[in-house]
Amino acid sequence: MDRGACWPYFDPEYETLSQRINPPRVSIDNTSCSDCTLVKVDSVNRPGILLEVVQVLSDLDLAISKAYISSDGGWFMDVFHVTDQHGNKISDRKTMEYIEMALGPNGKTLSRNGNAWPTKAVGMHSVGNYTAIELIGTDRPGLLSEIFAVLANLHCNVLAAEVWTHNMRVACVVYVNDDTTCSAVVDPDRLRVMEEQLKNARTNFSMGYTHVDRRLHQLMSADKDYEDDVGPIITVDQCDDKGYSVVNVQCRDRTKLLFDIVCTLTDMQYVVFHASISSEGHNARQEYYIRHADGCTLDSKEERERVIKCLEAAIRRRISDGISLELCGRDRVGLLSDVTRVLRENGLSVTRAGVSTVGEQALDVFYVRDASGYPIDAKTIEALRQEIGQKVMLNVRRVPGSGESPRPNGWAKNSFSLGSFFERFLN
């Protein structure tokens, strides 16, 4: 190369110039609507911004009853109608400040470059150094018990975990550290032994951050859990005059439904330009105007069918039936191994689980059903109370039908919902 050649200088700050000139604006409006809070977000548009906004609201366990989304051109303008876990307007000052901080000009979400801010890497509270373990495999009774037993035997403390099952597959993200040093598990030999003993599922180790729910969707989708699935009513049509593909979704409404759909479309490299979200009673209707990241619409039948199958699977992954077991007690190494062993010995399969720790307290919820497909009887529930309730506080709830997936508000996903969890056990 000619040393005399002079290349034009490109200031790296130029890439974020538009964001600095026009910083994100967030408005929380409690006066315009009588029954919900309006969260309005205006920002310079860029790839993935919709998912980040929905992720922040979902991590706070806010219910989104309506939304109007528009991101044509260089600007992103969204309005979300939200309520808290009890169906009321947002009145908690900490929650409102958190939304403004996360989505506003001084936040770490809309005003920054790079990958999605990992607000839910381990719940939404700091738990120190950890190693993330990802597992994906064929679901069967007792598998979760075996996983936690292996970790306990290897002197690993489980800080947090989330487990999904769907279509005979299981995906699990577990955060662990050494039970003696409270530091991440980094020794290659120890990790190799762990991987060998977890041979019943494909295992991956990570020292970085990931948003749990998004990663579980990715693991399930990579394992093709969407094949042979039958679920909600989803259609994909063409809007030729505007150059969009239109995705229509009709299904039973539930918490985090919007996040699951937007997450799936984003990871499939589709861009949402406009969307309308509404719910009436238990029914949800959602319409998305999308294109592929390369600007193309969904022209082939095969591509449209794949989008439909992937969205069906994403919607159904959180659906649980049977009963939920909410546990609160002093955390210790082996606690999860003991609890899941009791579930296995009583003929129960875990369909979904959320595990979290706050200080020295373990806050866990397990959705379980009878491994043989029969309803869980009162005798089994009483046995669980006797065996598990002796060691930790236990709350048993009957889960509504499979068409409905209630929010797992028995375990803390953020610091603003911890009080309601403890309140149920103290009253």
Disulfide bonds with the S-S distance in Angstrom:
none
